[in-house]
């Protein structure tokens, strides 16, 4: 992008270091905010940083006062509540400020795992069978339920609330795990059919024209070791844990036709759920070759070295260019 812009980077209040509110120290920093802000400055854009404070009128005024060309939205919550990430996007819409990433519709549809799966099913996209378990209601298990099930909080992300203990094989265990989710996260639970097979992550860029980036895979250790069979919270967050159980994230080796099929399916998912600019779809392929969508991630982590950036790099898109592409895609939507 030739034109240099003034960009406001909107971040969660909890991520702002007291000793570095402008995110100017980048040495050995691993936070997404540092990576994106550093890339924006290296590209040549003028950068302002605004924290999403809980005082909404003051936040709105701060955003308006910056008079930026674009808001780079890195928020994941509001006032500690992840379900309110859609409200931040809604505020930007109300203020008529152009911003990167998905809007309220996609954030709502993808946040509620139950709603997301219902909508994808309507579009003939295969998802795991599931049971919705609201707080305070008895667990009802349909007769055609296929065990085992994986019990999760309905509104969390980054595999929060998912561990080996999430896999249940009977009604008693299901009820106990659902109760745990209700009490620990104070929200509904969802119990999904456990899908056996290889696990893949497909990053997608763009809006009208979509690009599916090289596919990543999570390879689990042998299932007779007693180790994790899913990308649990500890698998995603703990390097030592992955090393212990021989779990590796890398690039998938797939036949060209299967790779195209995955890309085509993920682009359809991206459009159905109204994602913008960039996203990531998590899925499994069953031993019978069926593609099953597990999770859809609008505004996924853009940190250097994470899934989206790694896939972009594999496609020949360096980190600064990736950030610039997100900016370009966002600006094109507002023309």
N, C-alpha and C positions, 0 to 999 in steps of 0.2 A: 504494500500500500504506500503510494508516494506521499499522499497528504499527511502532514503531522497534525494530530488531534489533541484536544484537551479531554482527558478521560478521568472520570471519577471512579475509583475502585471502591465498591460498597462491600464492607466486610462485617462479619459478626462482631459485636462489641467485645465478646469474650476472647477474641483472637488478637486484640490490639495490645502489644507490649507497652507497659507503662514507660519504659525507658527508650522506646523507639516507635512512637505513634505514627510516623510516616513510613515505616518499614524500609529504612535506608541501609541497615546493616544486613548484608546478604551472606557474609562468610559463614559457611557450615550450617546454614539454615535449611530446614527440611519442610517448612510450612508452605502450603500452596500459595498463600498471600504473598510471601516473599518472592516465590518463583515468578508469579504472574506480574507483580509490580516491577520486579527487576527486568523482566523481558520487555514490558511496555516502555520502560525508560531507555533500554538499549536500542529499541526500535526507533526511538526519538520522540515519542509522545510526551506531552506534559501530563503529569499524574498528580491527582489529588486523592487523598484517602478519607473516606467518611465511614464512621462506625454506625451500625444500625441500632441506635439507642432506643430505649423503650418509650421515650417521650416522642410520640408520633408527630405532633405539630412542629417540634424543634427539628426532628429528622427531616421532615418535608422541606422546611426552610433551608436547612443546610444543603440539601440536594439542589434546590433551586438556585441558591446563592452561588454555587460553583459555576453555573452557566457552561456546563461541559457539552461536548459534542456527543458523548456516549457515556453511559454508566456500565462498567464491567461488574456484573453482579456475582459476587462470591459468597453471598449469604446462604446459610443452611438452616437457620432457625430465626425465631424472633422471641426475645425475652425468655430464652431457654426452651422454647417449645418448637420442635421440628415441624409440627403440623402447620405452623404459621409461616413457613417459607413462601407459600403461595401468596400470603398477604403482603410480603415485601414486593413481589412482582406486581401485585395489584396496585400498591401505592405508586410504583413507578408508572404504571399505566394511567392512573388518575392524574398524575403530575405531567403526563404527556412527555416523559423523558425516554428517549430510546435506550435500550439496554440489551446486554448479551444474554443468551440462554433462553430457556423455556419460560413461558408465561404461566399465569395462574391455572389455566385449563390443564396443561400437561402435568404441572406439579400436583394438582388435586388428583387427577386420574392415576398417576403413578404412586403417589403417597399411600393411598388405600389399596393394599394388595388385593383385596377382594374385588373392588370395583374394577381395577386394572384387568384382572383375569376374566371377569364377566364380559367386559367390552372386547377383549381380544377373542374370546370364544365366539362372540357374535359375528366376528369377521373371519371365522373359520381358521383361526390361528391356534395351534395346539398349546394348551397349558395344563399343569397338573390339576387333577380333580381336588376339590377342597371343601372344607367345612368352616363356616363362619361361627365364631363363638363369642357373642357379646358378653360384656360384664353383667353378672347378676342373673344370667339365664342358664337353665339346665342344658347340658351338652346332649344334642340329638345326633346320633350316628346313623346315616342311611344304610340300608341293607347291602347296597352295592358298593360300599366303601372298600377301596383296595389298600390294604395295609402293607408296609408301615406308613405312618404319617409323620410329617415334620411340623412341629408346633412353633409358631413365631408370633411376635407382636405384630399387629396388623398395620402399624403406621411407622415403624422404625426402618432405618437403612443401615448400610455398612455391616450387615449381618449381626447387628446388635440383637441380643436375646437368643442367638442360635448357637447351640453346642451339641455335642453327641447326645446329651440328655434330652434334646429336642425331638429325637426320633422315638416314637412310641408304637407299640404293637398291639395294644388292646384298649378297651374303653376306660378301664380304671386308670391306666397310665396317661391316657389322653386327658381325662378330667383333672388329674393331679397337675399335669404340666400346664393346662389352660389356666387353672387357678393360680399357679405360680406367675404366669405372664400377667394376669389380671392384677395381681397384688403388687408385682414388681414394677410394671410399667403403667398401671392405671389406664388400660385401654383394652379394646377387644383383641382376641387372638384369632389366628387363622391356622388351620391344620391342613397342610397340603400333602398330597400323595408323594411319597419319596420316589424320585425318578432315577432309576439306575442308568448309568452311562457316562460318557465323557463330558466334561464341563468346559464350555467355551465362553469367551467374552468378545463381543463385536462392537467396536467403536464406530460411530457414524458421524460424518460431518456434513453440514449444508442445510439447505431449505428446499428450494425448488428442485435443484439437482443435488442428489445425495451421493456421498462417497463412503463405501464401507472399507475401513482400514484393515490391514492384515490382522488375522484372527489370533487371539491369545487363548491359551489353554491352561487349566489347572490340573496337574497330574498328581494324583494321590498315590500314596504308598500302597502296597498289597493289602487287600481288605481283611486278610487273616492276621494282621498285626495288632488289631484292636485300636488302630488310629482313626482319625476323622475320615468320614466318607463324604463330607460336604465342606464347602468354604465357610466354616464357622467364624465367629468373631475372632477367636485366637489364631486361626489360620491366616486371616487377613492382617491382623495387627502384630503378630509376634514372630519375628524371624527365627528365634531359637526353637519355637514350637514347630515351625515348618521343617527345620533341619532335623529335629528329633524324629519326626514321622515321615521324613523323605517326601515332602510335598513341594512341588516346584511349579512356579508360574513361568511360562515361556510361550513361544510361538507354535501354533498348531501345524502339524504336517498332515495335510488333507488332499484328497484328490480334487482336481480343478472343478469338477461338476459339483461336488459337495460344498466346496468353498463358495461357489456362485449361489447355490441354493441357500446357504446360510446368509449371505449378503442380501439376497432378494427378500428373504423372510424378515430380516432385521430392518430393512428399509420400510417394509410394509408396517411393521410394528411402530416404527418411528413416526410414520405419517398418521396412523390410526390414533395414536396417543398425543399427537400435535406437538412433538418435540421441535425445538428450534436450535439451530446453530451447531450443537454437538450433543451427543448422548452415547450411552452404552447399554447394550442388551446382553443379559446373562442367560445362558441356555444350556441344555443338555441334549445329546443325541443318544437315543436308546440303542440297545444292541440290535433292534430291528430296523434302525436307521431313521426313526421318527425324530423330528425337531420339536423340542418342547421348551417354551419360553418360561424361565424361572422368575426373572426380575427385569424391570426396565428402569434405567437411571437417567432422568433428565438432569442436566448440569452436574455431571460426574466430576470427580476430582481431576483437576488440570495440573497437578503438581508434576514437576519434572521427575521422570522415573516411574510414574504411575502408569496404569493401563493405557489410558488414552494417549499420553505423550509417547510411550514406548511403541504403540502401534503406528502413530504418526511418523516417528523416526524410522521405523522399518519401511515405511512407504516413501522415505526420502524427504519427509517434511520435518525440518529441524524445529526445536522448541519455540524459538522466536517466531518462526513462520507459522506454526500452529496457532499461537496467540493472535497473530495478525490475521489469520484466516477466520478465526472466531469473530474478530472485530468487523471484518469485511462482510461476513455473512449477516451479522446483526444490522449493520448500516443498510445493506441491500433491502432488508425487510421494511425499512422505514422510508424508502424512496417513494 
